Amino acid sequence: PSTCARCQNFVVSAQHRPYWLEQVRRSEMLLDEPALPLQTLRIVRARMNEARGLLRALGSDTGEETDHA
């Protein structure tokens, strides 16, 4: 998902909301794991922030597509 999100052709719509919500949930669970290496924590936080950003960009469930370049 991170690679695709940087593509100029990347489009996300309200139908993708469950996927990105699950990505945030999984990231939060990983961050609760004790003794994760610092590098892993950085990657997980970055992916979680990316997913949260996409969810914010979706805003309300209007069904409109949002283009992310």
VEXLUMLUM-211858 format. One line per field, with one value per residue: residue number from 1; residue in three letters; x, y, z of N, C-alpha, C in turn. Coordinates in steps of 0.1 Angstrom, whole numbers. Layout:
<rs>
num: [NUM,...]
residu: [ala,...]
n_east: [X,...]
n_north: [Y,...]
n_up: [Z,...]
ca_east: [X,...]
ca_north: [Y,...]
ca_up: [Z,...]
c_east: [X,...]
c_north: [Y,...]
c_up: [Z,...]
</rs>
This chain:
<rs>
num: [1,2,3,4,5,6,7,8,9,10,11,12,13,14,15,16,17,18,19,20,21,22,23,24,25,26,27,28,29,30,31,32,33,34,35,36,37,38,39,40,41,42,43,44,45,46,47,48,49,50,51,52,53,54,55,56,57,58,59,60,61,62,63,64,65,66,67,68,69]
residu: [pro,ser,thr,cys,ala,arg,cys,gln,asn,phe,val,val,ser,ala,gln,his,arg,pro,tyr,trp,leu,glu,gln,val,arg,arg,ser,glu,met,leu,leu,asp,glu,pro,ala,leu,pro,leu,gln,thr,leu,arg,ile,val,arg,ala,arg,met,asn,glu,ala,arg,gly,leu,leu,arg,ala,leu,gly,ser,asp,thr,gly,glu,glu,thr,asp,his,ala]
n_east: [8,20,37,20,4,19,18,8,-16,-31,-61,-85,-115,-146,-154,-130,-125,-129,-106,-84,-90,-86,-59,-49,-58,-44,-18,-18,-21,4,21,17,31,56,91,97,119,135,136,115,93,94,87,61,48,49,34,10,4,2,-21,-40,-40,-50,-76,-85,-85,-105,-126,-160,-184,-191,-190,-175,-147,-112,-84,-50,-19]
n_north: [-12,13,19,20,42,64,66,84,75,65,59,63,53,56,29,17,22,3,-14,4,12,-13,-15,5,-5,-29,-19,-5,-26,-39,-20,-23,-45,-58,-51,-46,-40,-9,1,-14,-3,23,19,8,29,48,36,35,62,69,54,66,92,88,79,103,119,108,116,122,95,99,86,97,97,100,114,107,120]
n_up: [0,7,-14,-36,-28,-33,-60,-90,-100,-80,-64,-40,-24,-6,-3,2,28,50,46,52,78,90,86,103,128,129,130,154,171,167,177,204,211,231,231,204,177,171,145,133,148,138,111,114,126,106,86,98,102,76,68,85,75,49,56,68,45,31,46,53,48,18,-6,-26,-47,-38,-50,-48,-51]
ca_east: [0,28,42,8,-1,28,16,-1,-28,-37,-74,-92,-129,-153,-154,-117,-124,-126,-92,-75,-93,-80,-44,-47,-60,-32,-6,-19,-18,18,28,15,40,69,105,99,131,133,133,101,84,94,80,47,42,48,23,-2,1,-3,-35,-48,-40,-59,-89,-89,-87,-118,-136,-173,-187,-199,-189,-167,-133,-102,-71,-38,-7]
ca_north: [0,25,21,24,55,74,66,94,69,60,65,56,58,51,15,12,26,-9,-18,13,10,-25,-12,13,-14,-38,-11,-2,-39,-41,-11,-28,-56,-54,-54,-45,-32,5,2,-19,7,35,15,6,42,55,30,39,76,69,49,76,103,84,80,117,124,103,124,115,85,105,78,103,92,110,112,110,120]
ca_up: [0,7,-27,-44,-23,-39,-75,-94,-104,-68,-61,-28,-22,7,-3,7,42,59,45,58,92,95,86,115,139,130,134,168,178,167,186,217,213,238,226,190,173,168,130,131,153,128,99,118,129,93,79,105,99,62,67,91,65,38,62,69,32,28,53,56,38,7,-18,-36,-48,-35,-58,-40,-59]
c_east: [8,33,31,3,7,26,6,-15,-36,-50,-79,-106,-134,-153,-141,-115,-121,-111,-83,-78,-86,-64,-41,-48,-48,-19,-6,-16,-3,26,27,24,53,81,105,111,127,129,119,91,83,85,65,41,40,36,10,-6,-4,-17,-44,-50,-50,-74,-94,-92,-101,-129,-149,-175,-196,-199,-180,-153,-124,-90,-59,-26,6]
c_north: [13,29,26,38,66,75,77,88,63,67,56,62,52,36,9,15,14,-14,-9,14,-2,-23,-5,3,-24,-31,-9,-15,-42,-32,-14,-39,-51,-58,-54,-37,-18,7,-3,-9,19,31,14,20,50,49,34,53,77,65,60,88,100,84,94,123,119,111,116,104,90,96,84,97,103,105,116,109,119]
c_up: [0,-6,-36,-40,-29,-54,-78,-98,-92,-66,-49,-27,-9,8,2,22,51,58,53,73,98,95,99,127,140,134,149,176,178,176,201,221,220,230,210,187,169,153,127,136,144,116,102,120,115,86,85,102,84,61,74,82,54,44,64,56,27,34,56,45,27,-5,-28,-36,-45,-43,-49,-49,-50]
</rs>
